[in-house]
Amino acid sequence: MIENPMPWPQGKRAAVSFSFDVDADSILRVAHPADATNRASTLSYLRYGPEVAVPRLCKLFEGYGLKATFFIPGWCAEEYPRMVERVAEGGHEIAHHGYLHEQPMLQSPDRERYWTERAMNALERRTGRRPVGYRAPYYAFSRVTADILAEMGFFYDSSLMADDVPYLIETPSGRRLVEIPVHWSVDDWAQYMNNFDLDYIMPIQPPRKAIEVYWADFDALYEWGGFLEFVWHPFISGRPARVKAIAGFIERVLEKGDVWIATSEEIARHARELIDRGAYRPRIDKLPYAEAKLD
Ligand code: ZN
């Protein structure tokens, strides 16, 4: 069982947040900077996300009166302004997901700060609001990511995997962010990703199999009063058969009647409010985990 369960609003038993990483063709451009624009089929595969899948997914969630969280790279916000407007119109949360989906852990600290600020400015220009949440592209959180996020005033991160409920991460300067934990088991990448240009050659699972994997995690967290952050990608999960399966999944969650479904920001603010008034004592991870390589 979960040793330190977090109380949820209105006596709810468990909590979930549905999030979408709107990578679009940023991932191709960062993987193949010299010739991405010559790879038209993969470009079209990825552009399906902002152009077809995001409006469909917004409509799906709005039909249930739910809000989702969209982690959008700054470049994608600039390239697909109509998509950003559509997400904002539905009242969904827009959060930060790098600039061109560059991996923070492959950047120097100065370059990582540059890209993070550039994306922040792009998102703020498009939405009129500074995002408060961050997810590292490819979960590639570096030794200095927490420091950069804290300095820039982020409220939460959602890239790490060290608990079943929200917890705190603490930087060397003593600043703290709420961590909204993720896990590969509720990410759609391992179920459906298949693309030669991006070097993923994996068997595509039927939607019922993907849902079975997600549901197993949900079932346990529900019993134990935990939290799940679903991490799905519009270009992957926004296809018709997969959206139908997501609709069935949402309905089964709603049938439980006592699950708090909220945006990642709402979950983070709830956690912080409990912690600040002494109603919950979270686990605190000090970052970076190690100062130097062992030898
Ligand atoms: Zn991503």
Boltz pocket constraint, residues with backbone or C-beta under 6 A from the ligand:
constraints:
  - pocket:
      binder: B
      contacts: [[A, 21], [A, 22], [A, 23], [A, 97], [A, 101], [A, 136], [A, 137], [A, 138]]
      max_distance: 6.0
